[in-house]
């Protein structure tokens, strides 16, 4: 923000957190600038059959976007819902939606009006005092969000920002023309930043797709582009390298139930990255293994084992075991019957086709109740390349995956910096730390 200059003259605002503000600005409570939760306009009440926009919480984005696909008759929503009109500013007052920035300047509403979730606070800027876009940026300001979060009342997930906090929140206001100039410049700058964030976010998505494509090709087609191929005889596998063998899981692994031991770590498991060589975190351990005797109820795993959660296998709840440890009794543990690299099998099982195959073998009436029993999983057909090729595939995937992950992490960091810049720009503009008049 070094390209922006400060105002030529400042004065003390009399507000500790706000500090000095431009000499010609006023500091007022929000209720001076906007009306909270205004009433429904009469022409809607007189024709309750009219359809107006309806916004559930999920229809309001954290980026200020609105999904205006839904509408309802006024008669159905006039009571028990929040009301707003085009030009109003609304923000989610309930945790965590408030902290996450859900809110928007209302535009494009059907009949210029709408109703929605009761978890909204609606601000209607007073036309002679405040510009709607400027007020919208004030409620996006990190100071408003931080103080609002601190003022919340209630318990747990039902904490809300009280209306009294919003009414009495101190805002710094220039005249209307200057408010509009600031808001217009913020529109341009935030749009530019948002476009960069969107572009970088899409780049990360492409990196993830590339990573998965790399894994899928390596574990089903191998690393040699000139390898002779043959029909695997298995529909989801298609053609595979000539020397690879398709075989049932039962030919590769046997189920084992080893008793737990109190001195072994309970291993951390993620549906995204499998079984870690690390002990559960302190919080997880307190929640899952409160007594030392509990460890003896867990199943012991050894390096080279394949373990999977019966309920979450098709979601990624499985992994190759690298160290001696324990896993939950909800896991099936299988040890190799032949020489095989279980890390390769894990990579194969994480391909989209294999996930669908595990889902097909699972039993249950709904996704969250589906279970993959060993008796079914043992009949799933997988691939067994020559052992040296399995090791080479795992090594290549690790190398390329690490390179892609590093690039994704670097891009994620740049998104974080852009997001912080966006927030800092808004704060600086609506508190008068920078002068946007010449930039407008």
DRENLO-974111 format. One line per field, with one value per residue (C-alpha): x, y, z; residue in one letter. Coordinates in Angstrom, 2 decimals, decimal comma, padded with zeros to 5 digits, always signed. Layout:
# DRENLO-974111
east [X|...]
north [Y|...]
up [Z|...]
residu [a|...]
***
This chain:
# DRENLO-974111
east [+000,00|+003,04|+001,64|-001,17|-000,57|-002,02|-004,45|-002,84|-004,27|-005,49|-007,21|-007,61|-010,77|-011,18|-011,46|-008,46|-008,52|-009,30|-006,60|-006,21|-008,64|-008,65|-009,38|-012,60|-014,10|-016,74|-016,78|-020,34|-022,15|-023,50|-027,09|-026,43|-025,39|-027,82|-031,09|-030,92|-033,38|-035,89|-039,57|-041,18|-042,42|-046,18|-046,68|-045,34|-047,63|-050,59|-049,92|-048,62|-048,91|-045,94|-042,73|-039,53|-035,97|-035,19|-031,69|-030,73|-027,33|-025,69|-026,92|-024,63|-020,93|-017,91|-016,81|-019,98|-021,66|-025,38|-027,22|-030,53|-032,04|-034,67|-037,83|-040,91|-044,30|-044,32|-047,11|-044,82|-041,88|-043,24|-042,95|-039,92|-037,33|-034,94|-036,09|-033,90|-034,09|-031,75|-029,18|-029,22|-026,11|-026,51|-024,04|-024,28|-024,30|-023,86|-020,56|-018,65|-020,34|-019,67|-015,96|-015,75|-017,12|-020,48|-022,38|-023,25|-024,55|-028,00|-028,46|-030,65|-033,34|-036,66|-039,00|-036,01|-036,79|-036,10|-036,29|-033,78|-032,19|-032,89|-029,14|-028,67|-028,27|-029,55|-028,28|-030,09|-027,78|-029,42|-029,21|-028,27|-025,43|-024,00|-023,26|-024,29|-021,04|-019,00|-021,04|-020,56|-016,80|-017,02|-018,65|-015,93|-013,26|-011,16|-011,80|-015,56|-015,12|-012,71|-014,76|-017,97|-016,54|-015,50|-018,99|-020,81|-023,27|-024,55|-022,80|-020,83|-022,07|-025,00|-023,01|-024,26|-023,28|-025,86|-027,72|-026,65|-023,02|-023,76|-025,87|-023,16|-020,12|-018,11|-017,46|-015,47|-017,36|-016,24|-018,92|-021,06|-019,05|-015,84|-017,49|-018,49|-015,01|-013,45|-015,96|-015,43|-011,67|-012,04|-014,35|-011,64|-008,78|-010,61|-011,89|-008,30|-007,14|-010,13|-009,36|-005,77|-006,97|-009,41|-006,68|-004,29|-007,02|-007,74|-004,00|-003,96|-006,95|-005,10|-002,02|-004,12|-005,69|-002,22|-001,01|-003,93|-003,51|+000,18|-000,63|-003,44|-001,29|+001,74|-000,13|-002,26|-000,02|+003,49|+006,44|+007,57|+005,69|+006,79|+005,62|+003,55|-000,01|-002,59|-006,22|-006,34|-009,69|-011,01|-013,34|-012,17|-008,48|-008,63|-005,30|-002,19|+001,50|+002,04|+004,06|+001,60|-000,77|-004,36|-005,30|-007,84|-006,94|-007,31|-004,31|-002,22|-003,32|-004,85|-006,86|-005,13|-006,25|-003,27|-003,94|-002,94|-000,03|-000,01|+003,45|+002,69|+001,55|-001,99|-001,33|-002,87|-005,02|-006,27|-008,67|-006,44|-002,98|-003,47|-001,75|+000,93|+003,98|+003,03|+001,14|-002,28|-002,12|-002,66|-006,23|-007,12|-005,50|-007,49|-010,67|-010,07|-007,72|-008,46|-007,15|-004,03|-006,24|-007,98|-004,85|-005,20|-008,55|-006,91|-005,45|-001,72|-000,28|+003,17|+005,19|+003,84|+000,29|-002,73|-005,37|-008,74|-011,80|-014,84|-017,11|-014,77|-012,66|-014,27|-013,67|-009,94|-009,95|-007,09|-003,33|-000,04|+001,55|+005,14|+005,77|+004,67|+001,61|-002,09|-005,20|-008,83|-010,86|-012,99|-010,11|-009,52|-005,84|-004,38|-000,83|+000,85|+000,80|+003,21|+006,07|+004,33|+004,84|+001,77|+002,49|+001,90|-001,43|-002,46|-001,72|-003,75|-006,67|-006,68|-007,39|-010,95|-011,68|-010,56|-012,58|-015,67|-014,84|-014,59|-017,88|-019,44|-018,30|-019,52|-022,86|-025,35|-028,43|-026,72|-023,22|-022,68|-023,77|-021,89|-019,34|-016,65|-016,36|-013,25|-015,37|-016,23|-012,95|-010,97|-012,75|-011,69|-009,23|-006,04|-002,77|+000,58|+003,46|+006,95|+008,23|+011,02|+008,54|+006,26|+009,14|+010,06|+006,44|+006,24|+009,55|+008,49|+005,11|+006,80|+009,30|+006,79|+004,17|+006,61|+007,43|+003,76|+002,90|+005,70|+004,37|+000,82|+002,03|+003,87|+000,71|-001,42|+000,97|+000,58|-003,21|-002,90|-000,79|-003,29|-006,16|-004,27|-003,52|-007,21|-008,20|-005,50|-006,52|-010,16|-009,17|-006,79|-009,40|-012,41|-010,34|-008,67|-005,11|-004,78|-006,23|-007,97|-009,44|-006,74|-006,85|-010,60]
north [+000,00|+002,24|+003,87|+005,44|+008,69|+009,71|+012,62|+016,06|+016,64|+014,44|+014,82|+012,59|+010,51|+010,07|+006,32|+004,31|+001,60|+004,08|+006,59|+009,57|+010,17|+012,71|+016,19|+016,61|+013,18|+012,53|+009,66|+008,48|+005,43|+003,09|+003,95|+007,49|+006,12|+003,21|+001,74|-001,78|-004,45|-002,15|-003,19|-004,77|-002,19|-001,80|-002,68|-006,17|-006,69|-005,53|-008,16|-011,19|-013,49|-011,73|-013,75|-012,19|-013,44|-015,89|-016,39|-019,27|-018,94|-021,09|-018,61|-015,92|-016,22|-015,31|-013,23|-011,09|-013,16|-014,01|-016,99|-015,49|-018,63|-019,08|-017,09|-017,48|-015,78|-012,95|-014,71|-017,66|-015,64|-012,36|-013,72|-015,43|-014,34|-011,43|-008,81|-006,78|-004,69|-003,74|-001,36|-002,89|-004,35|-007,70|-009,80|-013,13|-012,52|-016,13|-017,93|-019,09|-017,40|-013,94|-014,56|-016,10|-012,90|-014,04|-010,97|-008,88|-005,66|-006,67|-006,22|-007,77|-009,03|-010,06|-007,07|-005,37|-007,21|-010,46|-012,53|-014,95|-016,66|-015,10|-015,18|-011,94|-008,41|-005,94|-002,37|+000,20|+003,18|+006,58|+008,22|+011,67|+010,33|+007,06|+005,27|+001,58|+000,35|+002,26|+000,76|-002,67|-002,18|-001,07|-004,37|-006,20|-004,31|-006,51|-004,16|-004,58|-008,36|-008,57|-006,40|-008,11|-011,53|-010,28|-008,94|-012,16|-013,58|-017,13|-020,45|-022,68|-022,70|-020,42|-017,29|-014,17|-010,54|-008,46|-005,72|-003,27|-003,83|-003,01|+000,05|+001,48|+000,56|+003,71|+004,40|+007,14|+008,93|+011,42|+013,19|+011,20|+012,04|+010,93|+007,75|+006,91|+007,68|+005,41|+002,63|+002,86|+002,60|-000,32|-002,00|-001,77|-002,83|-005,70|-006,94|-007,04|-008,92|-011,28|-012,08|-012,94|-015,12|-016,90|-017,49|-018,88|-021,01|-022,51|-023,14|-025,13|-027,15|-027,91|-028,96|-031,35|-032,75|-033,16|-034,92|-037,35|-037,96|-038,68|-041,21|-042,84|-043,29|-044,54|-047,16|-048,46|-048,02|-047,93|-045,64|-047,00|-045,22|-047,96|-050,90|-053,50|-053,56|-056,30|-056,46|-056,94|-058,70|-056,30|-053,56|-050,79|-051,51|-051,76|-052,33|-052,80|-053,51|-057,02|-058,28|-057,01|-059,43|-058,74|-060,62|-060,59|-058,90|-062,34|-063,55|-060,66|-060,22|-062,11|-060,52|-060,59|-059,65|-059,02|-057,99|-054,47|-053,68|-050,82|-049,56|-049,09|-045,74|-045,29|-044,09|-041,00|-041,71|-039,30|-040,01|-037,82|-039,10|-042,52|-043,86|-041,65|-042,91|-040,44|-040,98|-039,39|-035,75|-035,01|-033,84|-036,86|-039,18|-037,68|-038,09|-041,58|-043,31|-041,98|-045,01|-047,10|-050,22|-048,84|-049,42|-053,15|-053,05|-051,61|-053,70|-054,01|-053,19|-053,92|-052,37|-053,52|-054,09|-052,63|-051,25|-049,77|-048,42|-050,52|-047,44|-045,00|-047,10|-045,64|-042,12|-042,74|-044,29|-046,69|-046,77|-048,62|-049,11|-047,94|-048,52|-050,83|-049,36|-049,59|-048,68|-048,45|-051,67|-050,26|-051,00|-054,20|-055,15|-057,27|-058,56|-059,47|-063,09|-062,34|-059,93|-056,65|-052,92|-051,89|-048,20|-049,02|-050,70|-047,62|-045,39|-047,70|-047,70|-043,88|-043,64|-042,56|-045,90|-047,91|-045,73|-046,43|-050,14|-050,16|-048,31|-050,97|-053,71|-051,83|-052,63|-050,24|-048,12|-044,71|-043,34|-042,69|-046,27|-048,12|-050,70|-052,56|-055,91|-058,04|-060,80|-058,35|-056,45|-059,68|-060,13|-056,74|-057,23|-055,14|-055,04|-056,54|-055,24|-056,76|-055,81|-053,54|-051,68|-051,20|-049,60|-047,41|-046,24|-045,31|-043,42|-041,51|-040,57|-039,33|-037,21|-035,69|-035,36|-033,46|-031,09|-030,43|-030,09|-027,53|-025,48|-025,70|-024,62|-021,65|-020,65|-021,04|-018,71|-016,11|-016,39|-015,82|-012,71|-011,39|-011,99|-010,14|-007,30|-007,07|-006,87|-004,32|-002,15|-002,05|-001,22|+001,53|+003,05|+003,12|+004,41|+007,15|+005,84|+006,28|+008,87|+007,26|+010,47|+010,99|+007,33|+007,31]
up [+000,00|-000,24|-003,36|-001,33|+000,58|+003,94|+004,26|+004,66|+008,15|+011,00|+014,36|+017,38|+017,07|+020,81|+020,20|+021,40|+018,70|+015,91|+016,79|+014,47|+011,59|+008,76|+010,10|+008,11|+008,99|+011,65|+014,11|+014,81|+016,07|+013,40|+014,32|+013,07|+009,67|+009,22|+010,47|+011,85|+010,72|+008,99|+008,66|+005,59|+003,12|+002,87|-000,81|-000,11|+002,87|+000,80|-001,88|+000,06|-002,96|-004,59|-004,80|-003,52|-003,19|-000,41|+000,97|+003,20|+004,89|+002,21|-000,42|+001,00|+000,22|+002,30|-000,70|-000,77|-003,47|-003,50|-004,92|-006,05|-007,55|-004,86|-004,18|-001,99|-001,62|+000,91|+002,80|+003,54|+004,86|+006,26|+009,79|+011,29|+008,73|+008,20|+005,71|+003,35|+000,18|-002,64|-001,19|+002,28|+003,86|+005,59|+007,54|+009,32|+013,07|+014,24|+014,80|+012,77|+009,79|+011,24|+011,72|+008,23|+006,69|+005,34|+004,23|+001,21|-000,24|-001,45|-005,19|-007,87|-005,49|-006,98|-006,64|-005,00|-001,76|+000,00|+003,15|+004,56|+007,50|+010,89|+011,52|+009,57|+010,81|+008,22|+007,91|+005,79|+005,21|+005,74|+002,29|+003,56|+005,68|+004,40|+001,14|+001,04|-000,51|+002,07|+004,95|+003,40|+003,53|+007,17|+008,16|+006,21|+008,15|+010,42|+013,37|+013,08|+012,84|+015,77|+018,13|+017,01|+017,77|+021,19|+021,91|+021,03|+023,53|+023,88|+024,16|+021,80|+018,22|+019,06|+019,88|+018,11|+017,64|+019,58|+017,73|+020,43|+019,51|+015,86|+016,71|+018,95|+016,85|+016,14|+012,47|+010,79|+008,02|+005,38|+003,34|+000,91|-002,20|-000,52|+000,76|-002,80|-004,11|-001,47|-002,13|-005,91|-005,52|-003,11|-005,62|-008,27|-006,01|-004,31|-007,68|-008,94|-005,83|-005,98|-009,61|-008,67|-005,80|-008,10|-010,67|-008,05|-006,50|-009,90|-010,35|-007,09|-008,30|-011,54|-009,56|-007,51|-010,66|-012,18|-009,03|-009,10|-012,83|-012,26|-009,53|-011,49|-014,59|-012,66|-010,61|-013,48|-016,56|-015,10|-015,77|-019,15|-021,95|-024,40|-022,29|-024,13|-022,86|-022,39|-021,37|-017,61|-017,81|-015,17|-016,39|-014,05|-014,69|-018,49|-020,24|-018,10|-018,79|-020,10|-017,12|-014,49|-012,77|-011,74|-008,58|-005,77|-002,50|-000,88|-002,90|-001,62|+002,00|+004,91|+007,71|+011,08|+014,57|+016,80|+020,43|+021,38|+023,64|+026,13|+025,20|+021,48|+020,04|+018,74|+015,19|+013,67|+010,59|+007,92|+005,07|+002,89|+003,74|+005,32|+008,42|+009,93|+011,82|+014,59|+017,82|+018,11|+019,20|+022,87|+022,26|+020,15|+022,68|+025,55|+023,51|+022,15|+024,56|+028,02|+029,93|+029,38|+029,32|+026,22|+024,18|+024,73|+022,95|+019,87|+017,04|+016,57|+013,17|+011,77|+008,93|+005,56|+006,81|+005,03|+007,41|+006,58|+008,35|+007,41|+007,41|+005,67|+003,31|+000,19|+001,60|+002,02|+005,50|+004,87|+004,57|+004,45|+007,87|+008,31|+012,04|+014,84|+016,51|+017,21|+015,25|+016,26|+016,60|+013,76|+011,35|+009,45|+009,51|+006,69|+006,41|+003,10|+001,93|-000,91|-001,47|-002,12|-001,52|+000,45|-000,26|-003,93|-003,03|-001,04|-004,03|-006,26|-003,82|-003,80|-007,54|-008,39|-010,12|-007,09|-004,74|-006,85|-006,82|-003,01|-002,86|-005,10|-002,71|+000,36|+001,94|+003,51|+002,85|+002,80|+002,37|+006,07|+006,91|+004,21|+005,38|+003,51|+005,24|+004,78|+003,21|+000,40|+000,21|-000,25|-003,60|-005,00|-007,87|-007,76|-009,68|-008,77|-010,92|-010,50|-007,04|-008,30|-010,45|-007,44|-005,56|-008,54|-008,88|-005,19|-005,41|-008,54|-007,06|-003,88|-005,83|-008,23|-005,50|-003,27|-006,13|-006,87|-003,17|-002,70|-005,62|-004,24|-000,79|-002,28|-004,17|-001,04|+000,79|-001,95|-001,62|+002,13|+001,50|-001,04|+001,38|+004,11|+001,69|+000,78|+004,44|+005,26|+002,30|+003,43|+007,01|+005,92|+003,60|+005,97|+008,90|+006,86|+007,06|+003,28|+000,93|-002,05|-003,48|-006,09|-007,06|-007,67]
residu [x|x|x|x|x|x|x|x|x|x|x|x|x|x|x|x|x|x|x|x|x|x|x|x|x|x|x|x|x|x|x|x|x|x|x|x|x|x|x|x|x|x|x|x|x|x|x|x|x|x|x|x|x|x|x|x|x|x|x|x|x|x|x|x|x|x|x|x|x|x|x|x|x|x|x|x|x|x|x|x|x|x|x|x|x|x|x|x|x|x|x|x|x|x|x|x|x|x|x|x|x|x|x|x|x|x|x|x|x|x|x|x|x|x|x|x|x|x|x|x|x|x|x|x|x|x|x|x|x|x|x|x|x|x|x|x|x|x|x|x|x|x|x|x|x|x|x|x|x|x|x|x|x|x|x|x|x|x|x|x|x|x|x|x|x|x|x|x|x|x|x|x|x|x|x|x|x|x|x|x|x|x|x|x|x|x|x|x|x|x|x|x|x|x|x|x|x|x|x|x|x|x|x|x|x|x|x|x|x|x|x|x|x|x|x|x|x|x|x|x|x|x|x|x|x|x|x|x|x|x|x|x|x|x|x|x|x|x|x|x|x|x|x|x|x|x|x|x|x|x|x|x|x|x|x|x|x|x|x|x|x|x|x|x|x|x|x|x|x|x|x|x|x|x|x|x|x|x|x|x|x|x|x|x|x|x|x|x|x|x|x|x|x|x|x|x|x|x|x|x|x|x|x|x|x|x|x|x|x|x|x|x|x|x|x|x|x|x|x|x|x|x|x|x|x|x|x|x|x|x|x|x|x|x|x|x|x|x|x|x|x|x|x|x|x|x|x|x|x|x|x|x|x|x|x|x|x|x|x|x|x|x|x|x|x|x|x|x|x|x|x|x|x|x|x|x|x|x|x|x|x|x|x|x|x|x|x|x|x|x|x|x|x|x|x|x|x|x|x|x|x|x|x|x|x|x|x|x|x|x|x|x|x|x|x|x|x|x|x|x|x|x|x|x|x|x|x|x|x|x|x|x|x|x|x|x|x|x|x|x]
***
